[in-house]
């Protein structure tokens, strides 16, 4: 069965859908029957986006990454931001997506 709405739920929701489809298809089938799958994935996507944004801001603050650094040494700023984003993606994946 093809779930047409999946392309509209966002990246995080799509990742979780694909994880469930592969590892726990019974859950997807039950949600399809209940009519709750699309809303579940939409809500999860929203929560994951909010978690990603919040954790990114917190890490930026904790590690002292500033607009001044961005202006003075853009390469270093990009490197540090990429490091933070990679760590935050790992946390969001572990806490919300691949469970």
C-alpha positions in Angstrom: 0.0 0.0 0.0 1.3 3.4 -0.9 0.9 6.3 1.5 0.6 9.3 -0.8 0.9 11.9 2.0 4.3 10.8 3.2 6.1 13.3 0.8 4.2 16.1 2.7 5.2 15.2 6.2 8.7 16.5 6.2 12.2 14.9 6.3 12.0 13.7 9.9 8.6 12.2 9.5 9.7 10.5 6.3 12.8 9.0 8.0 10.6 7.7 10.8 8.0 6.3 8.4 10.8 4.5 6.4 12.2 3.1 9.7 8.8 1.8 10.8 8.0 0.4 7.4 11.2 -1.6 7.5 11.3 -2.6 11.1 7.7 -2.6 12.4 5.2 -2.6 9.5 2.5 -3.8 11.9 2.5 -0.4 13.5 2.1 1.4 10.2 -0.8 -1.0 9.2 -2.6 -0.4 12.5 -2.2 3.4 12.1 -3.5 3.2 8.5 -6.6 1.3 9.8 -7.1 3.8 12.6 -6.6 6.8 10.2 -3.9 8.2 12.5 -0.7 7.6 10.5 -0.5 11.0 8.7 -1.2 13.0 11.8 1.3 10.9 13.8 4.1 11.5 11.3 3.2 15.2 10.9 3.4 15.7 14.7 6.6 13.7 15.0 8.2 15.8 12.2 7.2 19.0 14.0 8.6 17.7 17.3 11.8 16.6 15.6 12.2 20.0 13.9 11.7 21.9 17.2 14.1 19.6 19.0 16.7 20.1 16.3 16.4 23.9 16.4 16.4 24.1 20.2 19.4 21.8 20.6 21.3 23.6 17.8 20.8 26.9 19.6 21.8 25.5 22.9 25.0 24.0 21.5 25.9 27.2 19.7 25.5 29.0 23.0 27.4 26.5 25.1 30.3 26.4 22.6 30.4 30.2 22.2 29.9 30.2 18.4 29.1 33.8 17.6 28.3 36.1 14.8 31.7 37.7 15.4 33.4 34.3 14.7 31.3 34.1 11.6 32.5 37.5 10.4 36.2 36.9 11.4 36.7 33.3 10.4 33.9 31.9 8.2 35.6 28.6 7.5 36.0 27.9 11.3 32.4 29.0 11.9 31.0 26.6 9.2 33.2 23.8 10.5 31.9 24.3 14.1 28.2 24.6 12.9 28.5 21.4 10.8 29.9 19.6 13.8 27.0 20.8 16.0 24.4 19.9 13.3 25.9 16.4 12.9 25.7 15.8 16.7 22.2 17.2 16.9 21.0 15.1 14.0 22.4 12.0 15.9 20.5 13.0 19.0 17.2 13.6 17.2 17.5 10.4 15.3 18.2 8.4 18.5 15.5 10.1 20.6 12.6 10.4 18.0 13.3 8.8 14.6 14.9 5.4 14.9 13.0 4.1 17.9 
